[in-house]
Amino acid sequence: MTLQAGEGGNGQSRLADQTLAQQFPRDRAAEEVLIENPAGRLAGSDYQAAVADLVARLQRTPSVAAVKSPLAPGNEGQISTDGHAALLTFQITGDPNTAQDRVAPALAATAAVQAARPRLLIGEFGDGSANKAINERLSQDFQKAELTSVPVTLFILVLAFGALVAAGVPLLLGMTAVAAALGLTELVSHLLHVDQSINSVILLIGLAVGIDHSLFYLRREREERAKGRSAEDALQVAAATSGRAILISGFTVIIAMTGMFLMGSQVFTSFGVGTVLVVAIALLGSLTVLPAVLSKLGDRVDKGRIPFLRRLRTRDGQSRVWSRIIGGVLRRPVLWGGAAAAALVALAIPAFTLHTVNSGAQGLPRDLTVMKVYDRIQQAFPRRRRSGRGRGQRTRRHLPPDHRRYRRTQTRGARHRSDARADHRGRQRLAPSRPRHDPPGRQRHRRHLQPRPRPAAQRRDPRDDRQGSRRDRSLNRVDRPVA
């Protein structure tokens, strides 16, 4: 089971998410269908027929409720201010955390209406549709990683060992460790919810650790065989040397990965669970299964040799290329050590200017159909007009009356700043409001503080705020990966 609403944050943000989830529980997942005319305003029978067809299809669709048409009386807020776009809203019944499992019929109904009226742009976005699209993309990426990482890893191992069987043993150990860790993580997730991207983390860590441990063991066993030892003696020497190194290395990695449990975030906790499981399984396989496989194979581990790769090795099995590189480094250790340290420092310089944020909707793939619909909804129904204000600043309308009055006194000149007095900490505070029987001069001064009427073209439409805030809450509930 994946993380639920309010479980992915950390610190005060996590407490706020949990409080919102408890005090304002969601009974249903919200969905929106955008109907847009790229050529101009929505008018005529085509637009009305599209809305009527969509309403009829959604009302017949299972798991759909509370369908609200933009043509219904009182729903004028679902039409954009320029009249080029409209929103049809509805809800997915049942648990909102599993709405992605029941949103497919609604998506099919929306696609059918779009196919019937190609002159309009009709698309769906919401909790269920966004989660469904993201889950499908994660599954596709995981399959792509499997299809690309396995052949590339096998190619590198063939270059390292020069034989197909010897290259297949580490890869087999890594894949079995990944499969076992994925199964155990699925069981643990019923007790401790995990992040969706844990599968990719397990695949990367499992292959790396499993192959690394196998390389230690297999290389040492082959070196001892090249020195003239028997298969049994070579395996015992490898177990006494490389086996001990693998044991220490594995426990070191496990201890390091347990540090993620101290982060206080459920996302890092789930990563810690997955990585500790896959490293422990790979360690257990390297100390038990790997020696048994090598003992069974014997000299057949070198079957499937690549002819031209054997020329790159010496009689004792060492690589000629790496022997030359290591020899040059050992002859001038200060020079090469300084060059390596300089390269590491140069690579670490960008980390000092690293700015970490919760990317939200901006971090999702823009080629997803639901994200294209989301971008069009943002353009047609902006939450606030674009201006020079920062994202975290509130507009004048959202400020309390006293705060608005204080800001006016700070921007209209020195003669108006006399109303703002300093408290005992040196901070500015507002003077108490004056009675209505102020002298004429004071009354004129008060008139200067009154808000000026804004032109009609600059007035903000409250409908934009309602639609934008609903979309932002929807995006915050989407189960996204951590990048």
Wavefront OBJ file of the C-alpha trace (Angstrom):
o trace
v 0.000 0.000 0.000
v 1.283 3.442 -0.926
v 1.363 6.613 1.144
v -2.000 8.172 1.905
v -2.945 11.836 2.236
v -0.993 13.544 5.019
v 1.738 10.879 5.249
v 4.284 12.254 2.799
v 5.288 15.470 4.558
v 7.780 16.202 7.284
v 7.731 18.305 10.445
v 5.121 21.040 10.600
v 3.991 20.484 7.008
v 3.210 16.856 7.809
v 1.282 17.894 10.932
v -0.686 20.395 8.859
v -1.502 17.778 6.210
v -2.624 15.296 8.855
v -4.783 17.925 10.546
v -6.422 18.839 7.253
v -7.022 15.175 6.448
v -8.617 14.580 9.858
v -10.660 17.757 10.171
v -11.698 17.984 6.519
v -11.960 14.396 5.301
v -12.635 13.841 1.627
v -15.627 11.640 0.929
v -15.101 11.615 -2.838
v -12.450 12.446 -5.385
v -13.105 15.505 -7.562
v -12.806 15.515 -11.356
v -13.055 18.283 -13.940
v -13.686 18.125 -17.693
v -12.411 21.058 -19.737
v -14.436 22.069 -22.790
v -12.556 24.658 -24.839
v -13.011 26.237 -28.225
v -9.590 27.202 -29.672
v -11.237 29.298 -32.400
v -13.237 31.619 -30.158
v -16.079 31.788 -27.683
v -18.173 28.780 -26.713
v -21.503 29.351 -28.382
v -23.948 27.572 -30.610
v -25.501 24.161 -30.751
v -22.182 22.285 -30.990
v -21.087 23.427 -27.530
v -24.491 22.805 -25.960
v -24.736 19.377 -27.587
v -21.249 18.466 -26.337
v -22.161 19.417 -22.765
v -25.476 17.568 -22.951
v -23.799 14.458 -24.393
v -21.090 14.541 -21.744
v -23.594 14.961 -18.912
v -25.705 12.089 -20.229
v -22.703 9.747 -20.580
v -21.321 10.574 -17.131
v -24.681 10.137 -15.431
v -24.859 6.626 -16.890
v -21.267 5.859 -15.874
v -20.790 3.822 -12.688
v -18.891 5.392 -9.792
v -19.809 8.921 -10.989
v -21.934 11.331 -8.933
v -22.669 15.044 -8.492
v -22.360 15.997 -12.149
v -22.509 19.797 -12.500
v -23.013 21.243 -15.970
v -21.717 24.735 -16.838
v -25.051 25.384 -18.575
v -27.094 24.810 -15.425
v -28.417 27.899 -13.607
v -26.091 29.052 -10.845
v -22.974 27.454 -12.391
v -21.755 30.554 -14.215
v -18.488 30.296 -12.277
v -17.610 27.224 -14.375
v -17.247 29.386 -17.492
v -14.064 31.364 -18.101
v -14.157 35.140 -18.136
v -13.357 35.302 -21.875
v -15.995 32.673 -22.696
v -13.550 30.385 -24.528
v -13.604 27.527 -21.986
v -15.960 25.844 -19.541
v -15.619 23.238 -16.810
v -17.926 20.343 -16.105
v -17.309 18.944 -12.623
v -18.233 15.621 -11.055
v -17.077 13.266 -8.316
v -15.881 9.666 -8.132
v -17.752 7.708 -5.480
v -16.005 5.499 -2.936
v -12.674 5.901 -1.204
v -10.874 8.929 -2.702
v -7.491 7.272 -2.137
v -8.411 4.514 -4.609
v -10.306 6.679 -7.115
v -7.736 5.886 -9.820
v -9.083 2.327 -9.895
v -12.600 3.533 -10.802
v -11.961 6.530 -13.042
v -11.421 4.599 -16.294
v -15.144 4.621 -17.360
v -15.301 8.396 -16.885
v -12.144 8.838 -18.949
v -13.647 6.660 -21.668
v -16.825 8.761 -21.708
v -14.795 11.961 -22.021
v -12.711 10.474 -24.843
v -15.872 9.406 -26.688
v -17.281 12.941 -26.580
v -13.952 14.334 -27.782
v -13.900 11.904 -30.712
v -17.450 12.881 -31.657
v -16.656 16.632 -31.674
v -13.109 17.201 -32.899
v -13.581 20.983 -33.263
v -13.634 21.289 -29.457
v -10.889 20.412 -27.000
v -12.324 18.144 -24.309
v -10.111 16.651 -21.598
v -10.372 15.432 -18.010
v -8.261 16.206 -14.968
v -8.693 15.415 -11.277
v -7.589 13.282 -8.360
v -8.313 9.904 -9.898
v -7.255 10.665 -13.471
v -3.958 12.259 -12.391
v -3.077 9.373 -10.060
v -3.980 6.847 -12.737
v -1.761 8.545 -15.329
v 1.167 8.873 -12.911
v 0.907 5.242 -11.797
v 0.916 4.096 -15.405
v 3.963 6.232 -16.142
v 5.812 4.826 -13.117
v 5.006 1.301 -14.251
v 6.245 2.053 -17.744
v 9.444 3.598 -16.401
v 10.070 0.554 -14.195
v 9.613 -1.787 -17.150
v 11.881 0.392 -19.261
v 14.516 0.289 -16.525
v 14.306 -3.493 -16.442
v 14.647 -3.746 -20.215
v 17.597 -1.362 -20.409
v 19.534 -2.016 -17.196
v 19.724 -5.798 -17.538
v 21.314 -5.869 -21.037
v 23.712 -3.028 -20.191
v 24.737 -4.725 -16.933
v 25.252 -8.041 -18.705
v 27.419 -6.367 -21.341
v 29.633 -4.770 -18.683
v 29.958 -8.064 -16.806
v 30.949 -9.871 -20.003
v 33.719 -7.313 -20.521
v 34.828 -7.808 -16.899
v 34.888 -11.631 -16.863
v 35.250 -12.499 -20.530
v 32.750 -15.383 -20.219
v 28.960 -15.523 -20.472
v 28.399 -17.940 -17.562
v 30.627 -15.969 -15.195
v 28.811 -12.770 -16.184
v 25.386 -14.336 -15.657
v 26.010 -15.452 -12.062
v 26.225 -11.916 -10.508
v 23.271 -10.749 -12.582
v 21.201 -13.721 -11.444
v 22.034 -13.027 -7.802
v 21.079 -9.342 -8.156
v 17.762 -10.056 -9.904
v 16.712 -12.676 -7.348
v 17.527 -10.271 -4.504
v 15.394 -7.569 -6.164
v 12.468 -9.957 -6.685
v 12.569 -11.160 -3.081
v 12.823 -7.614 -1.720
v 9.848 -6.460 -3.802
v 7.749 -9.310 -2.413
v 8.695 -8.594 1.188
v 8.105 -4.866 0.708
v 4.609 -5.620 -0.534
v 3.915 -7.453 2.727
v 5.493 -4.743 4.883
v 3.443 -2.050 3.116
v 0.270 -3.344 4.801
v 1.780 -2.315 8.125
v 3.875 0.656 6.986
v 2.778 2.560 3.892
v 5.562 3.062 1.344
v 6.210 5.509 -1.460
v 5.415 4.502 -5.028
v 8.984 4.995 -6.265
v 10.325 2.390 -3.812
v 10.301 -0.210 -6.620
v 12.823 1.778 -8.648
v 15.023 2.307 -5.588
v 15.007 -1.414 -4.796
v 15.912 -2.252 -8.408
v 18.887 0.121 -8.463
v 20.271 -0.768 -5.019
v 19.604 -4.485 -5.406
v 21.430 -4.836 -8.723
v 24.351 -2.717 -7.521
v 24.886 -4.549 -4.229
v 24.226 -8.043 -5.592
v 26.628 -7.627 -8.494
v 29.240 -5.946 -6.316
v 29.261 -8.806 -3.819
v 29.427 -11.389 -6.587
v 32.354 -9.628 -8.211
v 34.370 -9.853 -4.983
v 33.716 -13.550 -4.590
v 33.975 -14.653 -8.201
v 37.121 -12.700 -9.025
v 38.956 -14.039 -5.989
v 37.916 -17.604 -6.781
v 39.136 -17.291 -10.370
v 42.440 -15.750 -9.258
v 43.106 -18.676 -6.928
v 42.281 -21.135 -9.691
v 44.726 -19.333 -11.997
v 47.437 -19.776 -9.346
v 47.032 -23.554 -9.522
v 44.729 -24.286 -6.584
v 41.988 -26.871 -6.866
v 38.365 -25.812 -7.224
v 37.587 -26.654 -3.609
v 40.687 -24.913 -2.207
v 40.073 -21.827 -4.347
v 36.501 -21.620 -3.084
v 37.622 -21.907 0.542
v 40.202 -19.160 0.127
v 37.582 -16.928 -1.503
v 35.162 -17.583 1.361
v 37.816 -16.780 3.971
v 38.888 -13.514 2.323
v 36.231 -12.084 0.020
v 33.428 -13.607 2.077
v 34.569 -11.699 5.151
v 34.863 -8.467 3.131
v 31.350 -8.979 1.774
v 29.969 -9.518 5.283
v 31.539 -6.315 6.619
v 30.555 -4.335 3.539
v 26.954 -5.525 3.681
v 26.480 -4.658 7.336
v 28.090 -1.256 6.734
v 25.593 -0.493 3.972
v 22.673 -1.654 6.131
v 23.757 0.547 9.030
v 24.151 3.502 6.691
v 20.694 2.956 5.180
v 19.059 2.862 8.616
v 19.907 6.558 8.919
v 16.893 7.272 6.719
v 14.647 6.143 9.575
v 15.829 9.200 11.520
v 14.659 11.704 8.895
v 11.115 11.819 10.297
v 9.578 11.548 6.826
v 7.481 8.598 5.762
v 8.980 8.794 2.277
v 12.528 8.271 3.548
v 11.304 5.635 5.979
v 9.863 3.636 3.090
v 13.146 4.022 1.200
v 14.990 2.769 4.257
v 12.757 -0.294 4.501
v 13.249 -1.204 0.849
v 17.011 -0.677 0.762
v 17.670 -2.525 4.033
v 15.617 -5.485 2.823
v 17.288 -5.738 -0.577
v 20.815 -5.328 0.849
v 20.158 -7.955 3.530
v 18.807 -10.415 0.962
v 21.764 -9.798 -1.384
v 24.165 -10.267 1.527
v 22.523 -13.529 2.545
v 22.628 -14.796 -1.035
v 26.283 -13.854 -1.463
v 27.305 -15.842 1.628
v 25.154 -18.922 0.978
v 23.756 -19.287 -2.541
v 26.765 -17.890 -4.421
v 29.356 -20.330 -2.952
v 26.960 -23.215 -3.606
v 26.498 -22.180 -7.255
v 30.243 -21.764 -7.787
v 30.912 -25.147 -6.181
v 28.368 -26.763 -8.486
v 29.682 -25.092 -11.629
v 33.388 -25.609 -10.954
v 35.456 -24.869 -14.056
v 32.280 -24.574 -16.121
v 31.935 -21.034 -14.801
v 34.295 -19.996 -17.631
v 32.087 -21.373 -20.388
v 31.049 -19.050 -23.171
v 34.377 -17.273 -23.347
v 34.811 -14.288 -25.664
v 38.011 -14.910 -27.704
v 39.309 -11.346 -28.151
v 38.738 -10.490 -24.459
v 41.211 -13.157 -23.312
v 44.016 -11.270 -25.025
v 43.462 -8.351 -22.647
v 44.299 -10.497 -19.611
v 47.535 -11.857 -18.128
v 48.126 -15.471 -17.161
v 46.962 -14.928 -13.579
v 43.617 -13.528 -14.822
v 44.399 -9.857 -14.214
v 43.351 -7.234 -16.766
v 46.260 -5.795 -18.768
v 44.512 -2.429 -19.151
v 43.763 -1.966 -15.463
v 47.238 -3.200 -14.518
v 48.775 -0.407 -16.575
v 46.406 2.196 -15.129
v 47.026 1.109 -11.540
v 50.778 0.958 -12.149
v 50.809 4.556 -13.375
v 48.749 5.733 -10.401
v 51.039 3.971 -7.898
v 54.143 5.478 -9.453
v 52.776 9.039 -8.951
v 50.237 8.824 -6.132
v 50.407 12.516 -5.160
v 49.713 13.709 -8.699
v 46.801 11.382 -9.348
v 45.413 11.815 -5.830
v 45.417 15.596 -6.219
v 43.772 15.356 -9.644
v 41.044 13.100 -8.255
v 40.430 15.420 -5.288
v 40.215 18.457 -7.601
v 37.732 16.645 -9.819
v 35.564 15.720 -6.827
v 35.581 19.301 -5.538
v 34.620 20.616 -8.978
v 31.727 18.188 -9.158
v 30.562 19.189 -5.652
v 30.515 22.962 -6.308
v 26.938 22.996 -7.756
v 25.672 21.401 -4.532
v 26.352 24.639 -2.620
v 23.724 26.448 -4.718
v 21.250 23.572 -4.690
v 17.708 24.800 -4.038
v 15.333 22.051 -2.925
v 11.603 22.659 -3.163
v 8.417 20.668 -3.452
v 7.954 20.996 -7.185
v 4.283 20.035 -7.080
v 2.575 20.187 -10.451
v 5.686 21.647 -12.094
v 7.605 18.450 -11.378
v 5.192 16.158 -13.196
v 5.847 15.089 -16.809
v 4.308 17.653 -19.147
v 3.722 15.100 -21.915
v 0.992 13.384 -19.889
v -2.481 14.008 -21.276
v -3.851 15.010 -17.873
v -1.049 17.555 -17.417
v -1.780 19.092 -20.808
v -5.387 19.466 -19.708
v -4.209 20.922 -16.399
v -2.082 23.534 -18.164
v -5.040 24.576 -20.315
v -7.255 24.835 -17.236
v -4.644 27.024 -15.573
v -4.618 29.326 -18.583
v -8.392 29.531 -18.860
v -9.073 29.752 -15.102
v -6.043 31.423 -13.454
v -6.133 31.565 -9.673
v -4.839 35.147 -9.708
v -3.810 37.605 -12.343
v -0.145 37.655 -13.230
v 1.638 40.581 -11.659
v 4.925 41.471 -10.039
v 3.961 39.922 -6.704
v 5.901 36.953 -5.453
v 4.256 33.582 -5.178
v 4.222 33.644 -1.386
v 2.796 37.184 -1.106
v -0.869 37.770 -0.606
v -2.763 40.216 -2.739
v -4.341 43.310 -1.285
v -7.744 41.697 -1.291
v -6.600 38.790 0.882
v -5.142 41.031 3.592
v -7.163 41.912 6.696
v -8.595 45.466 6.756
v -6.149 46.792 9.361
v -3.206 45.357 7.457
v -4.417 46.931 4.220
v -4.731 50.283 5.974
v -1.238 49.893 7.448
v 0.242 49.204 4.018
v -1.438 52.304 2.635
v 0.052 54.413 5.416
v 3.507 53.047 4.556
v 3.283 53.863 0.845
v 1.469 57.210 0.642
v 4.167 59.455 2.124
v 5.697 60.534 5.396
v 2.680 62.515 6.525
v 0.606 59.331 6.562
v 3.139 57.293 8.523
v 2.260 59.104 11.710
v -0.636 56.670 12.149
v 1.809 53.752 12.590
v 3.439 53.751 16.017
v 6.288 51.612 17.331
v 5.733 49.097 20.089
v 8.226 48.114 22.805
v 10.084 45.829 20.358
v 10.544 48.522 17.759
v 7.958 47.051 15.380
v 5.361 49.216 13.695
v 1.797 48.898 14.876
v -1.381 50.672 13.895
v -2.767 53.531 15.904
v -6.297 53.013 17.221
v -9.045 54.077 14.844
v -10.169 57.679 15.329
v -13.719 58.676 16.235
v -16.085 60.059 13.673
v -15.943 63.596 15.194
v -12.373 64.240 14.027
v -11.432 67.786 13.055
v -11.813 68.698 9.371
v -8.093 68.267 8.754
v -8.201 64.781 10.185
v -11.225 63.945 8.058
v -9.393 65.018 4.938
v -6.478 62.878 6.048
v -8.791 59.874 6.516
v -10.170 60.350 3.016
v -6.674 59.923 1.655
v -6.558 56.494 3.281
v -9.684 55.195 1.592
v -9.070 52.613 -1.144
v -9.335 53.978 -4.630
v -11.768 52.326 -7.049
v -10.066 50.042 -9.534
v -10.881 50.025 -13.262
v -13.168 47.267 -14.440
v -10.418 45.718 -16.560
v -8.212 45.260 -13.467
v -10.824 43.812 -11.153
v -10.273 40.201 -10.210
v -12.978 37.676 -10.858
v -13.816 35.606 -7.745
v -14.606 32.672 -10.008
v -10.916 32.375 -10.863
v -10.054 31.950 -7.175
v -12.593 29.197 -6.652
v -11.497 27.156 -9.639
v -7.782 27.695 -8.980
v -7.910 26.756 -5.307
v -9.791 23.562 -6.138
v -7.147 22.561 -8.670
v -4.312 23.301 -6.259
v -5.864 21.097 -3.584
v -6.312 18.380 -6.194
v -2.675 18.544 -7.245
v -1.486 18.411 -3.624
v -3.319 15.114 -3.204
v -1.689 13.488 -6.230
v 0.701 10.702 -5.243
v 3.928 11.923 -6.856
v 7.320 10.483 -6.927
v 10.234 12.274 -5.046
v 12.675 12.971 -7.680
l 1 2 3 4 5 6 7 8 9 10 11 12 13 14 15 16 17 18 19 20 21 22 23 24 25 26 27 28 29 30 31 32 33 34 35 36 37 38 39 40 41 42 43 44 45 46 47 48 49 50 51 52 53 54 55 56 57 58 59 60 61 62 63 64 65 66 67 68 69 70 71 72 73 74 75 76 77 78 79 80 81 82 83 84 85 86 87 88 89 90 91 92 93 94 95 96 97 98 99 100 101 102 103 104 105 106 107 108 109 110 111 112 113 114 115 116 117 118 119 120 121 122 123 124 125 126 127 128 129 130 131 132 133 134 135 136 137 138 139 140 141 142 143 144 145 146 147 148 149 150 151 152 153 154 155 156 157 158 159 160 161 162 163 164 165 166 167 168 169 170 171 172 173 174 175 176 177 178 179 180 181 182 183 184 185 186 187 188 189 190 191 192 193 194 195 196 197 198 199 200 201 202 203 204 205 206 207 208 209 210 211 212 213 214 215 216 217 218 219 220 221 222 223 224 225 226 227 228 229 230 231 232 233 234 235 236 237 238 239 240 241 242 243 244 245 246 247 248 249 250 251 252 253 254 255 256 257 258 259 260 261 262 263 264 265 266 267 268 269 270 271 272 273 274 275 276 277 278 279 280 281 282 283 284 285 286 287 288 289 290 291 292 293 294 295 296 297 298 299 300 301 302 303 304 305 306 307 308 309 310 311 312 313 314 315 316 317 318 319 320 321 322 323 324 325 326 327 328 329 330 331 332 333 334 335 336 337 338 339 340 341 342 343 344 345 346 347 348 349 350 351 352 353 354 355 356 357 358 359 360 361 362 363 364 365 366 367 368 369 370 371 372 373 374 375 376 377 378 379 380 381 382 383 384 385 386 387 388 389 390 391 392 393 394 395 396 397 398 399 400 401 402 403 404 405 406 407 408 409 410 411 412 413 414 415 416 417 418 419 420 421 422 423 424 425 426 427 428 429 430 431 432 433 434 435 436 437 438 439 440 441 442 443 444 445 446 447 448 449 450 451 452 453 454 455 456 457 458 459 460 461 462 463 464 465 466 467 468 469 470 471 472 473 474 475 476 477 478 479 480 481 482 483
